[in-house]
Amino acid sequence: MYQDKGSLKLYKFSIAQKSIILRACELNLKLDNKNEFDLMSLLTILEYPDSRLRTVARNVDRVTTSVSNFVEDLLETMYAAPGIGLAATQVNVHKRIIVIDVSAEHNEPLVFINPTIEVLGGMQTSEEGCLSVPGFFEQVERSEKISVKAWDKTGTPFELKAEGLLAVCIQHECDHLEGKLFVDYLSGLKRNRIRHRIQKRRRT
Ligand SMILES: [Zn+2]
């Protein structure tokens, strides 16, 4: 979810106004960023309207070495994009795994395996973007306070209460596991416009 503009982090976040303003990233620094990482472990992010993004993910039975390795690759791919959240669905792995880091320093990774969300109340509207819908940001209404139960990267169950940006991000990423994208909350007109612009951009 979301993208920074390279080294210039231009997103402003106001919990009081329940609004998040994020500037679009043109990804012109993407290649420079990638040099900092092992290219072999970066995963390819599917882009809307790829039909594989509509796949419903399955539960993880247990955290094996391959699951742990995949979680590390997912985190690395999220940081390199750059983004603040990424779901396994977005890299064509249809297991219930999401990673998030909404910290200012990008050094507080959160891993949710088999997450389930309970809504605690309230609604908030904020501007969202998605690594699978690059360059587009739209207002989306979501629950303000949630509780999420999941396993951490070692397979240990935990429960977390979240609000504000973290709650938005968790809901956005969990939607991916159900094959749902933030553009599904928009009008058909807006969604079609985004799809046409992405397809046009890909052809040029
Ligand atoms: Zn997304």
py3Dmol code that shows the C-alpha trace and the ligand (Angstrom):
import py3Dmol

protein = """\
ATOM      1  CA  MET A   1       0.000   0.000   0.000  1.00  0.00           C
ATOM      2  CA  TYR A   2       1.155   3.512  -0.809  1.00  0.00           C
ATOM      3  CA  GLN A   3       4.357   4.759  -2.254  1.00  0.00           C
ATOM      4  CA  ASP A   4       6.900   7.305  -1.154  1.00  0.00           C
ATOM      5  CA  LYS A   5       8.548   9.679  -3.583  1.00  0.00           C
ATOM      6  CA  GLY A   6      12.020   8.245  -3.295  1.00  0.00           C
ATOM      7  CA  SER A   7      14.142  10.052  -0.750  1.00  0.00           C
ATOM      8  CA  LEU A   8      11.618  12.885  -0.496  1.00  0.00           C
ATOM      9  CA  LYS A   9       8.919  11.506   1.718  1.00  0.00           C
ATOM     10  CA  LEU A  10       6.015  13.744   0.956  1.00  0.00           C
ATOM     11  CA  TYR A  11       3.183  12.090   2.763  1.00  0.00           C
ATOM     12  CA  LYS A  12       1.478  14.062   5.422  1.00  0.00           C
ATOM     13  CA  PHE A  13      -0.724  12.354   7.922  1.00  0.00           C
ATOM     14  CA  SER A  14      -3.262  13.942  10.172  1.00  0.00           C
ATOM     15  CA  ILE A  15      -5.087  11.664  12.568  1.00  0.00           C
ATOM     16  CA  ALA A  16      -7.075  14.610  13.926  1.00  0.00           C
ATOM     17  CA  GLN A  17      -8.579  15.369  10.542  1.00  0.00           C
ATOM     18  CA  LYS A  18      -8.795  11.669   9.725  1.00  0.00           C
ATOM     19  CA  SER A  19      -7.101  12.420   6.470  1.00  0.00           C
ATOM     20  CA  ILE A  20      -3.996  11.094   4.883  1.00  0.00           C
ATOM     21  CA  ILE A  21      -2.487  12.929   1.978  1.00  0.00           C
ATOM     22  CA  LEU A  22       0.062  11.004   0.038  1.00  0.00           C
ATOM     23  CA  ARG A  23       1.841  12.269  -3.003  1.00  0.00           C
ATOM     24  CA  ALA A  24       2.071  10.044  -6.028  1.00  0.00           C
ATOM     25  CA  CYS A  25       5.360   8.377  -6.687  1.00  0.00           C
ATOM     26  CA  GLU A  26       6.569   8.392 -10.243  1.00  0.00           C
ATOM     27  CA  LEU A  27       9.044   5.669  -9.328  1.00  0.00           C
ATOM     28  CA  ASN A  28      11.864   7.456 -11.127  1.00  0.00           C
ATOM     29  CA  LEU A  29      14.180   6.497  -8.257  1.00  0.00           C
ATOM     30  CA  LYS A  30      13.094   2.878  -8.245  1.00  0.00           C
ATOM     31  CA  LEU A  31      16.186   1.511  -9.936  1.00  0.00           C
ATOM     32  CA  ASP A  32      18.475   3.409  -7.575  1.00  0.00           C
ATOM     33  CA  ASN A  33      16.581   1.986  -4.611  1.00  0.00           C
ATOM     34  CA  LYS A  34      16.813  -1.517  -5.951  1.00  0.00           C
ATOM     35  CA  ASN A  35      20.597  -1.366  -6.032  1.00  0.00           C
ATOM     36  CA  GLU A  36      20.569  -1.358  -2.246  1.00  0.00           C
ATOM     37  CA  PHE A  37      18.944  -4.774  -2.161  1.00  0.00           C
ATOM     38  CA  ASP A  38      19.707  -8.240  -3.352  1.00  0.00           C
ATOM     39  CA  LEU A  39      17.930  -8.262  -6.692  1.00  0.00           C
ATOM     40  CA  MET A  40      17.407 -12.008  -6.504  1.00  0.00           C
ATOM     41  CA  SER A  41      14.990 -11.729  -3.617  1.00  0.00           C
ATOM     42  CA  LEU A  42      12.812  -8.944  -4.974  1.00  0.00           C
ATOM     43  CA  LEU A  43       9.439 -10.268  -6.054  1.00  0.00           C
ATOM     44  CA  THR A  44       7.423  -9.010  -9.021  1.00  0.00           C
ATOM     45  CA  ILE A  45       4.333  -7.048  -7.988  1.00  0.00           C
ATOM     46  CA  LEU A  46       1.206  -7.764 -10.055  1.00  0.00           C
ATOM     47  CA  GLU A  47      -0.559  -4.693 -11.419  1.00  0.00           C
ATOM     48  CA  TYR A  48      -4.266  -4.010 -11.766  1.00  0.00           C
ATOM     49  CA  PRO A  49      -6.230  -5.233 -13.681  1.00  0.00           C
ATOM     50  CA  ASP A  50      -4.274  -8.527 -13.569  1.00  0.00           C
ATOM     51  CA  SER A  51      -6.888 -11.208 -12.825  1.00  0.00           C
ATOM     52  CA  ARG A  52      -4.513 -13.013 -10.428  1.00  0.00           C
ATOM     53  CA  LEU A  53      -5.081 -10.138  -7.985  1.00  0.00           C
ATOM     54  CA  ARG A  54      -8.648 -11.483  -7.661  1.00  0.00           C
ATOM     55  CA  THR A  55      -7.506 -14.814  -6.195  1.00  0.00           C
ATOM     56  CA  VAL A  56      -8.680 -15.583  -2.651  1.00  0.00           C
ATOM     57  CA  ALA A  57      -5.688 -16.591  -0.502  1.00  0.00           C
ATOM     58  CA  ARG A  58      -5.577 -19.779   1.578  1.00  0.00           C
ATOM     59  CA  ASN A  59      -4.557 -20.099   5.212  1.00  0.00           C
ATOM     60  CA  VAL A  60      -0.959 -20.957   6.093  1.00  0.00           C
ATOM     61  CA  ASP A  61      -0.889 -24.357   7.867  1.00  0.00           C
ATOM     62  CA  ARG A  62       2.397 -23.743   9.689  1.00  0.00           C
ATOM     63  CA  VAL A  63       5.412 -21.461   9.449  1.00  0.00           C
ATOM     64  CA  THR A  64       8.034 -23.507   7.618  1.00  0.00           C
ATOM     65  CA  THR A  65      11.461 -22.287   6.482  1.00  0.00           C
ATOM     66  CA  SER A  66      10.039 -21.530   3.051  1.00  0.00           C
ATOM     67  CA  VAL A  67       7.276 -19.417   4.621  1.00  0.00           C
ATOM     68  CA  SER A  68       9.907 -17.529   6.680  1.00  0.00           C
ATOM     69  CA  ASN A  69      12.046 -16.947   3.596  1.00  0.00           C
ATOM     70  CA  PHE A  70       9.017 -15.737   1.663  1.00  0.00           C
ATOM     71  CA  VAL A  71       8.127 -13.280   4.467  1.00  0.00           C
ATOM     72  CA  GLU A  72      11.656 -11.824   4.280  1.00  0.00           C
ATOM     73  CA  ASP A  73      11.373 -11.460   0.486  1.00  0.00           C
ATOM     74  CA  LEU A  74       7.936  -9.856   0.837  1.00  0.00           C
ATOM     75  CA  LEU A  75       9.317  -7.305   3.315  1.00  0.00           C
ATOM     76  CA  GLU A  76      12.308  -6.578   1.096  1.00  0.00           C
ATOM     77  CA  THR A  77      10.028  -6.106  -1.908  1.00  0.00           C
ATOM     78  CA  MET A  78       7.766  -3.770   0.093  1.00  0.00           C
ATOM     79  CA  TYR A  79      10.693  -1.594   1.255  1.00  0.00           C
ATOM     80  CA  ALA A  80      12.258  -1.511  -2.211  1.00  0.00           C
ATOM     81  CA  ALA A  81       9.015  -0.544  -3.992  1.00  0.00           C
ATOM     82  CA  PRO A  82       8.812   1.636  -1.776  1.00  0.00           C
ATOM     83  CA  GLY A  83       5.598   0.913   0.095  1.00  0.00           C
ATOM     84  CA  ILE A  84       4.208   0.664   3.621  1.00  0.00           C
ATOM     85  CA  GLY A  85       2.268  -2.560   3.121  1.00  0.00           C
ATOM     86  CA  LEU A  86       2.253  -5.569   0.819  1.00  0.00           C
ATOM     87  CA  ALA A  87       0.117  -8.699   0.628  1.00  0.00           C
ATOM     88  CA  ALA A  88       1.275 -12.086  -0.670  1.00  0.00           C
ATOM     89  CA  THR A  89      -1.519 -11.933  -3.276  1.00  0.00           C
ATOM     90  CA  GLN A  90       0.247  -8.972  -4.900  1.00  0.00           C
ATOM     91  CA  VAL A  91       3.299 -11.118  -5.696  1.00  0.00           C
ATOM     92  CA  ASN A  92       1.155 -14.007  -6.950  1.00  0.00           C
ATOM     93  CA  VAL A  93       1.492 -16.118  -3.789  1.00  0.00           C
ATOM     94  CA  HIS A  94      -1.993 -16.966  -2.623  1.00  0.00           C
ATOM     95  CA  LYS A  95      -1.382 -17.530   1.078  1.00  0.00           C
ATOM     96  CA  ARG A  96      -2.798 -15.381   3.876  1.00  0.00           C
ATOM     97  CA  ILE A  97       0.332 -13.325   4.609  1.00  0.00           C
ATOM     98  CA  ILE A  98       0.700  -9.531   4.765  1.00  0.00           C
ATOM     99  CA  VAL A  99       3.576  -7.263   5.808  1.00  0.00           C
ATOM    100  CA  ILE A 100       3.299  -3.639   6.959  1.00  0.00           C
ATOM    101  CA  ASP A 101       5.613  -0.896   8.184  1.00  0.00           C
ATOM    102  CA  VAL A 102       4.011   2.499   8.875  1.00  0.00           C
ATOM    103  CA  SER A 103       6.896   3.767  11.036  1.00  0.00           C
ATOM    104  CA  ALA A 104       8.604   7.030  10.073  1.00  0.00           C
ATOM    105  CA  GLU A 105      12.016   5.346   9.881  1.00  0.00           C
ATOM    106  CA  HIS A 106      10.745   2.264   8.047  1.00  0.00           C
ATOM    107  CA  ASN A 107      12.322   0.046  10.674  1.00  0.00           C
ATOM    108  CA  GLU A 108       9.300  -1.478  12.439  1.00  0.00           C
ATOM    109  CA  PRO A 109       8.138  -4.327  10.210  1.00  0.00           C
ATOM    110  CA  LEU A 110       4.906  -6.068  11.136  1.00  0.00           C
ATOM    111  CA  VAL A 111       4.105  -9.539   9.837  1.00  0.00           C
ATOM    112  CA  PHE A 112       0.561 -10.923   9.892  1.00  0.00           C
ATOM    113  CA  ILE A 113       0.020 -14.567   8.955  1.00  0.00           C
ATOM    114  CA  ASN A 114      -3.622 -15.758   8.719  1.00  0.00           C
ATOM    115  CA  PRO A 115      -4.954 -12.360   9.856  1.00  0.00           C
ATOM    116  CA  THR A 116      -8.593 -11.903  10.855  1.00  0.00           C
ATOM    117  CA  ILE A 117     -10.095  -8.491  11.548  1.00  0.00           C
ATOM    118  CA  GLU A 118     -12.725  -7.530  14.081  1.00  0.00           C
ATOM    119  CA  VAL A 119     -14.221  -4.046  13.662  1.00  0.00           C
ATOM    120  CA  LEU A 120     -14.257  -2.076  16.903  1.00  0.00           C
ATOM    121  CA  GLY A 121     -16.051   1.021  15.625  1.00  0.00           C
ATOM    122  CA  GLY A 122     -15.944   4.372  13.890  1.00  0.00           C
ATOM    123  CA  MET A 123     -15.319   5.262  10.282  1.00  0.00           C
ATOM    124  CA  GLN A 124     -12.461   7.205   8.695  1.00  0.00           C
ATOM    125  CA  THR A 125     -11.848   8.452   5.196  1.00  0.00           C
ATOM    126  CA  SER A 126      -8.322   8.715   3.874  1.00  0.00           C
ATOM    127  CA  GLU A 127      -6.448   8.829   0.621  1.00  0.00           C
ATOM    128  CA  GLU A 128      -5.115   5.439  -0.397  1.00  0.00           C
ATOM    129  CA  GLY A 129      -2.748   4.187  -3.013  1.00  0.00           C
ATOM    130  CA  CYS A 130      -1.564   0.673  -3.850  1.00  0.00           C
ATOM    131  CA  LEU A 131       1.629  -0.808  -5.238  1.00  0.00           C
ATOM    132  CA  SER A 132      -0.584  -2.812  -7.622  1.00  0.00           C
ATOM    133  CA  VAL A 133      -2.279   0.387  -8.848  1.00  0.00           C
ATOM    134  CA  PRO A 134       0.821   2.598  -9.181  1.00  0.00           C
ATOM    135  CA  GLY A 135       0.383   6.342  -9.399  1.00  0.00           C
ATOM    136  CA  PHE A 136      -3.290   6.536  -8.387  1.00  0.00           C
ATOM    137  CA  PHE A 137      -4.616   7.815  -5.069  1.00  0.00           C
ATOM    138  CA  GLU A 138      -8.278   8.037  -4.060  1.00  0.00           C
ATOM    139  CA  GLN A 139     -10.365   8.605  -0.950  1.00  0.00           C
ATOM    140  CA  VAL A 140     -11.603   5.400   0.702  1.00  0.00           C
ATOM    141  CA  GLU A 141     -13.805   5.017   3.769  1.00  0.00           C
ATOM    142  CA  ARG A 142     -12.829   2.320   6.255  1.00  0.00           C
ATOM    143  CA  SER A 143     -13.324   1.351   9.896  1.00  0.00           C
ATOM    144  CA  GLU A 144     -11.499   3.630  12.294  1.00  0.00           C
ATOM    145  CA  LYS A 145     -10.663   1.119  15.016  1.00  0.00           C
ATOM    146  CA  ILE A 146     -10.029  -2.563  14.526  1.00  0.00           C
ATOM    147  CA  SER A 147      -8.587  -5.542  16.334  1.00  0.00           C
ATOM    148  CA  VAL A 148      -6.572  -8.051  14.332  1.00  0.00           C
ATOM    149  CA  LYS A 149      -5.643 -11.591  15.311  1.00  0.00           C
ATOM    150  CA  ALA A 150      -2.801 -13.266  13.443  1.00  0.00           C
ATOM    151  CA  TRP A 151       0.430 -15.265  13.759  1.00  0.00           C
ATOM    152  CA  ASP A 152       3.735 -13.429  13.785  1.00  0.00           C
ATOM    153  CA  LYS A 153       6.665 -14.490  11.586  1.00  0.00           C
ATOM    154  CA  THR A 154       7.498 -17.341  13.969  1.00  0.00           C
ATOM    155  CA  GLY A 155       3.932 -18.655  13.955  1.00  0.00           C
ATOM    156  CA  THR A 156       3.131 -17.320  17.428  1.00  0.00           C
ATOM    157  CA  PRO A 157      -0.461 -16.010  17.728  1.00  0.00           C
ATOM    158  CA  PHE A 158      -0.950 -12.376  18.732  1.00  0.00           C
ATOM    159  CA  GLU A 159      -3.694  -9.784  18.836  1.00  0.00           C
ATOM    160  CA  LEU A 160      -3.246  -6.113  17.977  1.00  0.00           C
ATOM    161  CA  LYS A 161      -5.596  -3.156  18.297  1.00  0.00           C
ATOM    162  CA  ALA A 162      -5.081  -0.512  15.627  1.00  0.00           C
ATOM    163  CA  GLU A 163      -6.483   2.832  14.525  1.00  0.00           C
ATOM    164  CA  GLY A 164      -5.572   5.603  12.076  1.00  0.00           C
ATOM    165  CA  LEU A 165      -3.074   4.808   9.333  1.00  0.00           C
ATOM    166  CA  LEU A 166      -2.192   1.354  10.709  1.00  0.00           C
ATOM    167  CA  ALA A 167      -5.875   0.336  10.792  1.00  0.00           C
ATOM    168  CA  VAL A 168      -6.328   1.580   7.213  1.00  0.00           C
ATOM    169  CA  CYS A 169      -3.246  -0.296   6.062  1.00  0.00           C
ATOM    170  CA  ILE A 170      -4.264  -3.583   7.729  1.00  0.00           C
ATOM    171  CA  GLN A 171      -7.734  -3.392   6.171  1.00  0.00           C
ATOM    172  CA  HIS A 172      -6.268  -2.537   2.750  1.00  0.00           C
ATOM    173  CA  GLU A 173      -3.808  -5.461   2.845  1.00  0.00           C
ATOM    174  CA  CYS A 174      -6.376  -7.955   4.204  1.00  0.00           C
ATOM    175  CA  ASP A 175      -8.663  -6.962   1.312  1.00  0.00           C
ATOM    176  CA  HIS A 176      -5.925  -8.153  -1.077  1.00  0.00           C
ATOM    177  CA  LEU A 177      -6.117 -11.620   0.520  1.00  0.00           C
ATOM    178  CA  GLU A 178      -9.808 -11.701  -0.440  1.00  0.00           C
ATOM    179  CA  GLY A 179      -9.009 -10.644  -4.012  1.00  0.00           C
ATOM    180  CA  LYS A 180     -10.235  -7.126  -3.379  1.00  0.00           C
ATOM    181  CA  LEU A 181      -8.537  -3.834  -4.347  1.00  0.00           C
ATOM    182  CA  PHE A 182      -9.063  -0.284  -3.117  1.00  0.00           C
ATOM    183  CA  VAL A 183     -10.367   0.676  -6.560  1.00  0.00           C
ATOM    184  CA  ASP A 184     -13.373  -1.585  -5.857  1.00  0.00           C
ATOM    185  CA  TYR A 185     -14.589   1.079  -3.411  1.00  0.00           C
ATOM    186  CA  LEU A 186     -14.659   3.706  -6.182  1.00  0.00           C
ATOM    187  CA  SER A 187     -17.389   4.383  -8.726  1.00  0.00           C
ATOM    188  CA  GLY A 188     -17.314   2.254 -11.869  1.00  0.00           C
ATOM    189  CA  LEU A 189     -16.471   5.387 -13.830  1.00  0.00           C
ATOM    190  CA  LYS A 190     -13.373   6.145 -11.746  1.00  0.00           C
ATOM    191  CA  ARG A 191     -12.287   2.500 -11.724  1.00  0.00           C
ATOM    192  CA  ASN A 192     -12.558   2.250 -15.520  1.00  0.00           C
ATOM    193  CA  ARG A 193     -10.615   5.474 -15.953  1.00  0.00           C
ATOM    194  CA  ILE A 194      -7.788   4.140 -13.787  1.00  0.00           C
ATOM    195  CA  ARG A 195      -7.761   0.826 -15.650  1.00  0.00           C
ATOM    196  CA  HIS A 196      -7.608   2.508 -19.041  1.00  0.00           C
ATOM    197  CA  ARG A 197      -4.803   4.836 -17.957  1.00  0.00           C
ATOM    198  CA  ILE A 198      -2.727   1.947 -16.574  1.00  0.00           C
ATOM    199  CA  GLN A 199      -3.254  -0.112 -19.725  1.00  0.00           C
ATOM    200  CA  LYS A 200      -2.391   2.867 -21.921  1.00  0.00           C
ATOM    201  CA  ARG A 201       0.752   3.554 -19.903  1.00  0.00           C
ATOM    202  CA  ARG A 202       1.808  -0.090 -20.255  1.00  0.00           C
ATOM    203  CA  ARG A 203       1.486   0.064 -24.034  1.00  0.00           C
ATOM    204  CA  THR A 204       3.690   3.146 -24.369  1.00  0.00           C
TER     205      THR A 204
END
"""
ligand_1 = """\
1
ZN
Zn -2.607 -2.586 -2.176
"""
view = py3Dmol.view(width=600, height=400)
view.addModel(protein, "pdb")
view.setStyle({"model": 0}, {"cartoon": {"style": "trace"}})
view.addModel(ligand_1, "xyz")
view.setStyle({"model": 1}, {"stick": {}})
view.zoomTo()
view.show()
